[in-house]
Amino acid sequence: MDKEAEYRALLSKRGLSSEKIDKFVASVEKAMAYFGERGVVLAEGSVDDFRDYVAYLMARCENSYDDLVPLARYVNLLGMKEAYVYYASILGGNPIFPSIKERLGKIAGEEMRDRVFNHVRQPPLGSDPGAYPPATKQLMEQLERELPVEEYRRVLAGNHHRVPVDAFMVQKRWLEEMGDIDAWLTRVHDSVVAELDEHRNANRIWYEQVITQGVVDLVRGDPELLSGLRIGDWIYTKKFPYSPQAYLDEKDPTKKRYYMCHCPLAREAILSGEPSIPMDWCYCSAGYDKLRYDVAFGEETEVEVLESVFGGSDRCRFRVRIPERWR
């Protein structure tokens, strides 16, 4: 296995136990054997090769998160950008439905939770993104049927990607030190521009995105991207495009919306035109974006979806209400 020592070091840095690391290494070696039997060197595999391998695992009921993640991290280590983006597309939505289900139970009760989710058929892990929009449509239909609009929006606007709050603690500290929201937002924006520029210089993937000079310039010129702009009692923020350079280059309105959208459970519906996903689904995305403000302000904030690709816009824009004690 190429780069085994480097891979083990990476996993150790992520806090995995030695036993878990051994299992991850074994998973990669298993994939290498599969590729080798088909005359393919794993490090030279195409996205279709990896898609075939995932289908093989699914057929053998070996498609758990722990079965799929090891190879995703390994191809990222190898710098296989397209393969890594593929894995991100099939793994990124994994926690969302279970998290919404859990939050629904806490807010509306277990009976309502079961009434809603008994009608949602979630695709198995490893399914291509195109399998998910029908399930998302089913979920939205049930939420709209069973709950008042403000209640289901609150259910959707949680931390359903299970992002660790530690990721935003430095921003919380900055706000407390500065005591000024406008200056704090500027600092957050400047820091993320510097981070993007660093990834561009190093030719490294930033989450699932390839960063170019045009992308850095896009963010640098818009304080609402990856930070926010205060207007009155609200902070306005825009979603960073999922495929930023393709988004910048695209002229076709439908494809531009597609390149904007991050949602692994709905974005394929933009290209196919069906099923029709309601704009309120984007309260899930708004919940992801508002998390930094929840952490910084020390309380759950109110969020509104202003624009969305599922409302016909080529951008997704939200606003977060500043808590009273910070106004």
C-alpha positions as CSV (number, residue, x, y, z in Angstrom):
1,M,0.0,0.0,0.0
2,D,1.5,3.3,-1.1
3,K,1.9,6.0,1.5
4,E,0.7,3.7,4.3
5,A,2.8,5.4,6.9
6,E,1.5,8.8,5.9
7,Y,-2.0,7.5,5.9
8,R,-1.7,6.1,9.3
9,A,-0.2,9.4,10.6
10,L,-3.1,11.3,9.1
11,L,-5.7,9.0,10.8
12,S,-3.8,9.2,14.1
13,K,-3.9,13.0,13.8
14,R,-7.7,12.8,13.4
15,G,-7.9,10.9,16.7
16,L,-8.5,7.4,15.5
17,S,-7.5,4.5,17.7
18,S,-4.7,2.1,16.5
19,E,-7.4,-0.6,16.1
20,K,-9.5,1.7,14.0
21,I,-6.5,2.7,11.9
22,D,-5.7,-0.9,11.2
23,K,-9.3,-1.4,10.0
24,F,-9.0,1.6,7.7
25,V,-5.8,0.4,6.2
26,A,-7.4,-3.1,5.7
27,S,-10.3,-1.4,3.8
28,V,-7.9,0.4,1.5
29,E,-5.9,-2.8,0.9
30,K,-9.2,-4.6,0.1
31,A,-10.0,-1.9,-2.5
32,M,-6.6,-2.2,-4.0
33,A,-7.1,-5.9,-4.4
34,Y,-10.4,-5.3,-6.1
35,F,-8.9,-2.8,-8.5
36,G,-5.9,-5.0,-9.2
37,E,-8.1,-8.0,-10.1
38,R,-9.6,-5.7,-12.8
39,G,-6.2,-4.5,-14.1
40,V,-6.6,-1.0,-12.6
41,V,-4.1,0.7,-10.4
42,L,-6.1,2.4,-7.6
43,A,-4.1,5.6,-7.8
44,E,-5.0,5.9,-11.5
45,G,-8.7,4.9,-11.1
46,S,-11.5,7.0,-12.7
47,V,-14.6,8.1,-10.9
48,D,-16.5,5.3,-12.7
49,D,-14.0,2.8,-11.3
50,F,-14.8,4.0,-7.8
51,R,-18.5,4.1,-8.5
52,D,-18.3,0.5,-9.6
53,Y,-16.4,-0.4,-6.4
54,V,-19.1,1.3,-4.2
55,A,-21.8,-0.7,-6.1
56,Y,-19.8,-3.9,-5.4
57,L,-19.7,-3.0,-1.7
58,M,-23.4,-2.2,-1.7
59,A,-24.3,-5.6,-3.3
60,R,-22.3,-7.3,-0.5
61,C,-24.0,-5.1,2.2
62,E,-20.6,-3.7,3.0
63,N,-21.6,-0.1,2.5
64,S,-21.6,1.3,6.1
65,Y,-19.9,4.6,6.8
66,D,-16.9,2.8,8.1
67,D,-16.7,0.8,4.9
68,L,-16.7,3.8,2.6
69,V,-14.8,6.5,4.5
70,P,-11.4,4.8,4.6
71,L,-11.0,5.0,0.8
72,A,-12.4,8.5,0.7
73,R,-9.7,9.7,3.0
74,Y,-7.0,7.7,1.2
75,V,-7.9,9.2,-2.3
76,N,-7.8,12.6,-0.7
77,L,-4.3,11.9,0.6
78,L,-3.3,10.9,-2.9
79,G,-4.6,14.2,-4.3
80,M,-7.2,12.4,-6.4
81,K,-9.6,15.4,-6.5
82,E,-12.3,14.0,-8.7
83,A,-12.5,10.7,-6.8
84,Y,-12.6,12.6,-3.5
85,V,-15.4,14.9,-4.7
86,Y,-17.3,11.7,-5.7
87,Y,-17.0,10.2,-2.2
88,A,-18.0,13.5,-0.7
89,S,-21.1,13.5,-2.8
90,I,-22.3,10.1,-1.6
91,L,-21.2,10.5,2.0
92,G,-22.1,14.1,2.7
93,G,-25.8,13.5,3.1
94,N,-25.5,10.5,5.3
95,P,-26.3,12.2,8.7
96,I,-29.0,14.6,7.5
97,F,-32.2,12.5,7.5
98,P,-31.4,10.8,10.8
99,S,-30.5,14.2,12.3
100,I,-33.8,15.8,11.1
101,K,-35.7,12.8,12.5
102,E,-34.1,13.3,15.9
103,R,-34.7,17.0,16.0
104,L,-38.3,16.5,14.8
105,G,-38.8,14.1,17.8
106,K,-37.5,16.7,20.2
107,I,-39.5,19.6,18.9
108,A,-42.8,17.9,17.9
109,G,-42.7,14.6,19.8
110,E,-42.0,11.0,18.9
111,E,-45.4,10.3,17.6
112,M,-45.1,13.1,15.0
113,R,-41.6,12.0,14.2
114,D,-42.8,8.5,13.3
115,R,-45.8,9.8,11.4
116,V,-43.6,11.9,9.2
117,F,-40.7,9.4,8.6
118,N,-42.8,6.3,8.1
119,H,-43.5,7.8,4.7
120,V,-39.9,8.6,3.8
121,R,-37.9,6.0,1.9
122,Q,-34.2,6.9,2.3
123,P,-31.8,5.4,-0.2
124,P,-29.0,3.1,1.1
125,L,-25.7,4.7,1.9
126,G,-23.5,4.8,-1.2
127,S,-26.4,5.6,-3.6
128,D,-25.6,8.2,-6.2
129,P,-27.0,11.7,-5.4
130,G,-29.7,11.3,-8.0
131,A,-31.5,8.7,-5.8
132,Y,-32.1,11.2,-3.0
133,P,-34.4,14.0,-4.3
134,P,-37.6,11.7,-4.3
135,A,-37.0,11.0,-0.6
136,T,-36.4,14.7,0.1
137,K,-39.7,15.5,-1.7
138,Q,-41.5,12.9,0.4
139,L,-40.1,14.4,3.6
140,M,-41.1,17.9,2.7
141,E,-44.6,16.8,1.7
142,Q,-45.0,15.1,5.1
143,L,-43.6,18.1,7.0
144,E,-45.9,20.5,5.2
145,R,-48.9,18.2,5.8
146,E,-48.3,17.6,9.5
147,L,-46.7,20.7,10.9
148,P,-47.2,24.5,10.9
149,V,-44.7,26.2,8.6
150,E,-42.7,27.9,11.4
151,E,-42.4,24.7,13.3
152,Y,-41.1,22.6,10.4
153,R,-38.7,25.4,9.4
154,R,-37.3,25.3,12.9
155,V,-36.9,21.5,12.6
156,L,-35.0,21.9,9.3
157,A,-32.7,24.7,10.5
158,G,-30.6,22.6,12.8
159,N,-27.0,21.4,12.7
160,H,-27.9,18.4,10.6
161,H,-24.4,18.0,9.2
162,R,-23.2,17.5,12.8
163,V,-20.5,20.1,12.4
164,P,-18.4,20.2,15.6
165,V,-19.0,23.5,17.4
166,D,-15.3,23.7,18.1
167,A,-14.8,24.7,14.5
168,F,-16.3,28.1,15.4
169,M,-14.9,28.7,18.9
170,V,-12.1,30.9,17.6
171,Q,-14.7,33.1,16.0
172,K,-16.7,33.2,19.3
173,R,-13.5,34.3,21.0
174,W,-12.9,37.1,18.4
175,L,-16.4,38.4,18.9
176,E,-16.0,38.5,22.7
177,E,-12.6,40.2,22.4
178,M,-13.7,42.8,19.9
179,G,-17.2,43.4,21.2
180,D,-18.2,44.9,17.8
181,I,-20.2,42.8,15.3
182,D,-19.2,44.8,12.2
183,A,-15.5,44.6,13.0
184,W,-15.9,40.9,13.9
185,L,-17.5,40.1,10.6
186,T,-14.7,41.8,8.8
187,R,-12.1,39.8,10.7
188,V,-14.0,36.6,9.9
189,H,-14.1,37.5,6.2
190,D,-10.5,38.5,6.0
191,S,-9.4,35.2,7.7
192,V,-11.4,33.0,5.2
193,V,-10.0,34.9,2.2
194,A,-6.5,34.2,3.6
195,E,-7.4,30.6,4.0
196,L,-8.7,30.3,0.5
197,D,-5.6,32.0,-0.9
198,E,-3.4,29.5,1.0
199,H,-5.3,26.6,-0.5
200,R,-5.0,28.1,-3.9
201,N,-1.3,28.6,-3.5
202,A,-0.8,25.0,-2.3
203,N,-3.3,23.5,-4.9
204,R,-5.2,21.8,-2.1
205,I,-8.9,20.9,-2.0
206,W,-10.8,23.2,0.4
207,Y,-13.5,20.9,1.7
208,E,-14.9,19.6,-1.6
209,Q,-13.9,22.6,-3.6
210,V,-11.0,23.4,-6.0
211,I,-9.9,27.0,-5.3
212,T,-8.7,29.2,-8.1
213,Q,-7.7,32.9,-8.2
214,G,-11.2,33.7,-9.6
215,V,-12.8,32.0,-6.6
216,V,-10.6,33.9,-4.1
217,D,-11.5,37.2,-5.9
218,L,-15.2,36.3,-5.7
219,V,-15.1,35.9,-2.0
220,R,-12.8,38.8,-1.4
221,G,-15.2,41.1,-3.2
222,D,-18.4,40.0,-1.3
223,P,-18.5,40.3,2.5
224,E,-21.6,38.1,2.6
225,L,-19.7,35.1,1.3
226,L,-18.4,32.8,4.1
227,S,-19.0,35.6,6.6
228,G,-21.8,38.2,6.7
229,L,-22.9,41.8,6.4
230,R,-24.8,43.5,9.2
231,I,-27.8,45.5,8.1
232,G,-29.9,46.7,11.1
233,D,-30.7,43.8,13.4
234,W,-29.8,41.2,10.8
235,I,-26.7,39.6,9.4
236,Y,-27.0,38.8,5.7
237,T,-25.0,35.9,4.3
238,K,-24.7,34.1,1.0
239,K,-23.9,30.4,0.3
240,F,-20.5,29.7,-1.2
241,P,-20.9,27.8,-4.5
242,Y,-20.5,24.1,-4.3
243,S,-18.5,24.1,-7.6
244,P,-17.2,27.7,-7.5
245,Q,-15.1,27.9,-10.7
246,A,-17.8,26.1,-12.7
247,Y,-20.3,28.4,-11.2
248,L,-18.3,31.5,-12.3
249,D,-17.8,30.1,-15.8
250,E,-21.3,28.8,-16.5
251,K,-23.8,30.8,-18.6
252,D,-26.7,28.4,-18.6
253,P,-29.1,29.4,-15.8
254,T,-30.0,25.8,-14.8
255,K,-26.5,24.6,-14.7
256,K,-25.4,27.7,-12.8
257,R,-28.0,26.9,-10.1
258,Y,-26.8,23.3,-10.0
259,Y,-23.2,24.5,-9.5
260,M,-24.3,26.7,-6.7
261,C,-26.2,24.0,-4.7
262,H,-24.5,22.1,-2.0
263,C,-27.3,19.8,-1.0
264,P,-26.5,16.1,-1.7
265,L,-30.2,15.3,-1.1
266,A,-31.7,17.6,-3.6
267,R,-29.3,19.2,-6.1
268,E,-29.7,16.5,-8.8
269,A,-33.3,17.6,-9.1
270,I,-32.1,21.0,-10.5
271,L,-30.8,19.3,-13.6
272,S,-33.5,16.8,-14.1
273,G,-36.3,19.2,-13.3
274,E,-38.0,16.7,-11.0
275,P,-39.1,16.2,-8.5
276,S,-40.0,19.8,-7.6
277,I,-38.2,20.6,-4.3
278,P,-39.8,23.5,-2.3
279,M,-37.6,26.4,-1.4
280,D,-38.4,25.7,2.3
281,W,-36.1,22.7,2.1
282,C,-33.2,25.2,2.1
283,Y,-33.9,25.9,5.8
284,C,-31.7,22.9,6.3
285,S,-28.9,24.7,4.5
286,A,-29.7,27.9,6.4
287,G,-29.2,25.9,9.6
288,Y,-25.7,24.9,8.5
289,D,-24.8,28.5,7.7
290,K,-26.2,30.0,10.9
291,L,-24.3,27.6,13.2
292,R,-21.3,29.9,13.3
293,Y,-23.6,32.6,14.7
294,D,-25.3,30.3,17.2
295,V,-21.8,29.5,18.6
296,A,-20.5,33.0,18.5
297,F,-23.6,34.5,20.2
298,G,-24.1,31.6,22.6
299,E,-27.7,30.9,21.7
300,E,-29.8,29.5,18.8
301,T,-30.5,32.3,16.3
302,E,-33.4,32.9,14.1
303,V,-32.8,32.5,10.4
304,E,-34.8,33.3,7.2
305,V,-34.2,31.9,3.7
306,L,-34.3,34.9,1.3
307,E,-33.2,33.4,-2.0
308,S,-32.6,29.8,-3.1
309,V,-31.8,27.9,-6.2
310,F,-35.1,26.0,-5.6
311,G,-36.9,29.4,-5.7
312,G,-35.4,30.1,-9.1
313,S,-32.4,32.2,-8.0
314,D,-28.8,31.5,-9.0
315,R,-27.7,32.2,-5.4
316,C,-28.7,31.1,-1.9
317,R,-29.0,34.0,0.6
318,F,-30.1,34.0,4.2
319,R,-30.4,36.4,7.1
320,V,-29.8,35.7,10.7
321,R,-31.3,37.9,13.4
322,I,-28.8,39.3,15.9
323,P,-29.9,38.4,19.5
324,E,-31.2,41.2,21.5
325,R,-28.3,41.4,24.0
326,W,-25.9,42.0,21.0
327,R,-27.9,44.7,19.3
